[in-house]
């Protein structure tokens, strides 16, 4: 049996590596024809491990429990960018990470960008949904302080980070400040875990927008998404359910300190799934090569039946240490508790005497 498991594991790893080598080969072959328009190739990597004091699997992936696990936060990515001329750019990002208990290679974005004016760019293809502060770099671990972004907010997206569609990036000035307006339309067709069940999710009429302002020491962002969603499982089917998502986020740096905070609300107009709202606040102290941080987060559910209720709160204390150029070692201790008899962020309903846990997470993350 152990030999079979080892064979299957090695097979998945080899398959993942072969996929990434294939994409890299395509990129390098196009590079040979690039002429003066060179192809930019970047990569990023996070290798992490987790251990909790609860037998009940935690988070959507279910990979955090009372055994040492390495799959939950481990990810490898390659990113390719090539400017064809002053009007057209093509870009792609491929990642290999744990999804549905299996390491898979996926295109996180794959689009062509057209500069229609000095202030406006149209993109078409597979693009990121700009619903969070970290949406653009959610897979790049050293772009944020945590081992993983706070689940009370980011898990409301149920792992969906991209759409296939069209968007517009329009930069404009207002009150002597520069803003980016990012409307988009598209569709989603993904296999996700929703309310503890594996679900085939798809959308119709998906649209949304993001307003973002960035300065030297701060970022403020407002986002909204609306769609009709269809959910199919072996137990139930919901078609054309009106769904919307709104979020507000900001970060601000002052001296050696940085504050990050976000609030989001997801409303699915169905009596089974209901609505959720979550928020977090993080304070980071940047001190030479060390950056300790503290995070407080909470999640509340409304108008849903018991299996869908996910009331919880958590505290996290972490430390980032620069170990090499562009590589960071992270360690984080989290306390989380499911409230009001709900399952909180556990994958399934925990026993009444086991509805809280401590999680130790470590990771090394960097870019190349």
Secondary structure as UniProt FT lines:
FT   HELIX           2..31
FT   TURN            32..33
FT   TURN            35..36
FT   STRAND          39..52
FT   TURN            60..61
FT   TURN            72..73
FT   STRAND          75..83
FT   STRAND          88..99
FT   TURN            100..101
FT   STRAND          102..117
FT   TURN            118..119
FT   STRAND          120..128
FT   TURN            133..134
FT   HELIX           135..137
FT   TURN            138..139
FT   HELIX           141..143
FT   HELIX           151..154
FT   HELIX           155..157
FT   TURN            158..159
FT   STRAND          162..174
FT   TURN            175..176
FT   STRAND          177..181
FT   STRAND          184..187
FT   STRAND          189..194
FT   TURN            195..196
FT   STRAND          197..214
FT   STRAND          218..232
FT   STRAND          237..254
FT   TURN            255..256
FT   STRAND          257..268
FT   TURN            271..273
FT   STRAND          275..287
FT   TURN            288..289
FT   STRAND          290..302
FT   HELIX           306..308
FT   STRAND          312..324
FT   TURN            325..326
FT   STRAND          327..338
FT   TURN            340..341
FT   TURN            344..345
FT   HELIX           352..354
FT   STRAND          356..367
//
